[in-house]
Amino acid sequence: MIRVPAEPSGRLSDAWRHCVGTGRIELALRRDYQDSLALLQREIGFRYIRGHGLLSDGMGVHRAYEWEGAQHVHHSFTYVDQVVDAYLGLGIRPFLELGFMPGGLASGDQTVFWWRGNVTPPRSHKEWAALVRATLAHLVDRYGLDEVRTWPIEVWNEPNLPDFWQGADEAAYHRLYEVTAHAVKEVDAGLQVGGPAISPGADEWLVRFAEFAEHRDVPVDFVSKHAYTSGPAQRVPFASYQTLAPARHLLDQFATPRDLLKDTRLAGLPVHITEFNSSYCPDNPIHDTAFNAAYLAPVLAGGGEHADSFSYWTFSDMFEEAGVPTALFHGGFGLLTHRQVKKPTYHLYAFMARMGQELLARGEDHLVTRHADGRVTVLAWAPVDASGETPGPERHAVRLSVPVRAAQAFARRSTVDEEHGNARTAWQRMGSPRSPRPYQLDVLHEAAEPARSHHRLPVEDGRVRLDLTLTRHEVTLVEISPVEEEAPPWSDERRLLGREPR
């Protein structure tokens, strides 16, 4: 039995909800995407959203043309405005990622993804700087300087990978960053710019980035990187499978920037993990499972100790890196086209959104918080075997003594596991239909809801004994609130059938 302290040890970090990832931001032009984001915001409420392709050809910002024998550029922000308007209207701000290269400005034709984001340096850094200045000046003019100053501006995406930056040329990235950062600051010195947005396994870039920034006196307002724990992809048609390292490796990756940069000019800057997940492959079925929720639970509970934000990649199954999704379940929190079927990891985030701010306890398998009104919330999760050598324990016990400021307590328990809050299990049992019929979608929506139960708990000496037995890969939320009995004295359940109580 673990005795939870009665007094808080601090406040629970909300770094987990600071930002969430999306596919290319052009998708935000779609109504079904906006409906899905609205659902996410109602039930979880992220502050920022980050995606690729702000400057890619699909957004139509950089428009090269010829007139009277001379080359000109027109900057058009029609789609940018529609996307940002949609985001702000749903209560979420853009975490701007400057990329990829417009075709009319690109020095080569190398692209990434099905939608062909160009990953070559600009043929003219002067023209690139003009594009950056024009984009940010337009945003400031449309949304106001005070607003845009709150939007982090990240330079490129994973330049350490040749798939995302031609040749993974570090010197070329430093040049791009320098030109971009100065262009940002020319619009307004208070705008936030940062990078280098590297993928896992390239931490040496952080130190050299700091050395470059100091040597060249380049503005850096935050440091960003990505974190994943998956191994090389084993491809099958329309899916990928990968090995996983233990989830604590994600926390280690979150901590790397502060550790490596503590003796540099970048020490003390905000650290944003602008992508994280178990797997980076959108077609890896691991994202759809109860395993993924239980695997990531300790990361959400403790990640704020190491980074100012960590952004789940991605919220939506509308995610077209490898092409239009062919599988029913694909990559994100849920089946977020017109279906809006939630996954276990979605519910993990929804559970976190219901936690209190006063941190009472955090262990290897639980998190306990208290709300200002006295309610106590307990998030518990079953351990997983990331090696895949075993299915993980069939049962896991969490025994807590929880402080409650009341004579009696009401407990509401919400559960997600292999059987509950798990549409994928139901989908597989109905034969894994590629295009579920309406009645099948009704079943999936029903299956996606967590199991819920309610209990009255005795309070002894200001404490409730909470005995939880978790099933395999379960994540459970218990909300304990004080009870003030208001039933009149003549109310007696024994009278229901007309019998007098004895």
CORPE-V339372 format. One record per helix or strand of 2 or more residues. SS is the DSSP state (h for helix, s for strand). FROM is the first residue (numbers start at 1). LEN is the number of residues. If there is no record, write none. Layout:
ss | from | len
SS | FROM | LEN
SS | FROM | LEN
This chain:
ss | from | len
s | 2 | 2
s | 10 | 2
h | 15 | 3
s | 19 | 3
h | 25 | 5
h | 31 | 13
s | 48 | 3
h | 57 | 3
s | 62 | 6
s | 70 | 6
h | 78 | 12
s | 93 | 2
s | 96 | 3
s | 111 | 2
s | 117 | 2
h | 125 | 19
h | 145 | 4
s | 153 | 3
h | 166 | 3
h | 170 | 18
s | 193 | 6
h | 204 | 13
s | 222 | 7
s | 234 | 3
s | 239 | 3
h | 248 | 14
s | 270 | 8
h | 285 | 4
h | 290 | 16
s | 309 | 4
s | 334 | 2
s | 341 | 2
h | 344 | 10
s | 358 | 5
s | 366 | 5
s | 376 | 6
s | 395 | 9
s | 408 | 9
h | 423 | 7
h | 438 | 10
s | 451 | 8
s | 463 | 9
s | 475 | 8
h | 493 | 3
